Structure formats: structure tokens, C-alpha cells
């Protein structure tokens, strides 16, 4: 809610702000790859929110702590995150 409230405070003309919560605490980026349960759930919930005329304006991504425990995971994180957003934009037809 603080994300939505902050956006509205900066620009009240936004109107209604819908949130599509999909977080899973303690998950790592590899759990969110295209075709995974978490990814598919995110896409399904987002598409449902868009059916009533909703439009994606922003995405709050608050994940990554689990990927910093091992050096190898930390080094791979940025590439995996970029791919995640590319896949998501493609699957949601939202460049």
C-alpha cells in the first residue's frame, strides 16, 4: 500500500491504483523464471487484473536477498533479472 500511496501523493491524477501482489519471501530469482510456478502465477494474476481495463504503469520488484548468499548467485543475478523482465514484458504484451 505504501507504494500505491506514494505514487498517488506524487500524482493524484493517476486515479485508481490496483496492486497485484505475488511475492514469496525467501525466493531466489531462479524461482521466478519463465514457465515456473511463481512466474506463471504472476502472469495469470496480472492478466486477470488487466481484463477490466487495467493498465500496467509500474512494477515494484522487491526480491534478491536470497541471491546474495553465494558469490556465484550474486554474479548471475543481473542477467537473470534482465531476462525475467524481458520475458514478462513479452508475455504480458507490455513493452
JOCOR-V422495 format. One record per residue. PSI is psi in whole degrees, 0 to 359 (999 if undefined). Layout:
psi=PSI
psi=PSI
This chain:
psi=326
psi=327
psi=310
psi=316
psi=321
psi=317
psi=316
psi=324
psi=325
psi=329
psi=87
psi=341
psi=354
psi=321
psi=222
psi=135
psi=118
psi=141
psi=141
psi=85
psi=132
psi=11
psi=152
psi=105
psi=139
psi=2
psi=152
psi=168
psi=328
psi=340
psi=348
psi=12
psi=153
psi=130
psi=350
psi=163
psi=313
psi=318
psi=311
psi=322
psi=318
psi=312
psi=315
psi=313
psi=322
psi=317
psi=319
psi=319
psi=330
psi=344
psi=327
psi=16
psi=5
psi=152
psi=135
psi=123
psi=333
psi=162
psi=131
psi=115
psi=113
psi=76
psi=153
psi=343
psi=320
psi=337
psi=0
psi=2
psi=323
psi=137
psi=317
psi=316
psi=318
psi=320
psi=332
psi=346
psi=309
psi=315
psi=320
psi=322
psi=317
psi=315
psi=318
psi=310
psi=323
psi=313
psi=316
psi=316
psi=320
psi=310
psi=331
psi=2
psi=50
psi=82
psi=999
